Amino acid sequence: MKNNVKIARIKVSMKQDELAKVTGVTRQTIGLIEKGDYNPSLNLCIALAKALDKTLDELFWEVE
């Protein structure tokens, strides 16, 4: 799964630890999501989308 979490986070001038606090995960988890090394749960995807004011489609997409 590919994502635009890092780009969206930078556009709103938010640090990884700030996004982590808002979504209830660790900064390390945010880093892994941004690198594509961790597939977040649906609940976490929704929390990230809300925190970054994006839709799920804008943040995540599947690569075949």
Rosetta blueprint (number, residue, H / E / L):
1 M L
2 K E
3 N E
4 N L
5 V H
6 K H
7 I H
8 A H
9 R H
10 I H
11 K H
12 V L
13 S L
14 M L
15 K L
16 Q H
17 D H
18 E H
19 L H
20 A H
21 K H
22 V H
23 T H
24 G L
25 V L
26 T L
27 R H
28 Q H
29 T H
30 I H
31 G H
32 L H
33 I H
34 E H
35 K H
36 G L
37 D L
38 Y L
39 N L
40 P L
41 S L
42 L H
43 N H
44 L H
45 C H
46 I H
47 A H
48 L H
49 A H
50 K H
51 A H
52 L H
53 D L
54 K L
55 T L
56 L H
57 D H
58 E H
59 L H
60 F E
61 W E
62 E L
63 V L
64 E L
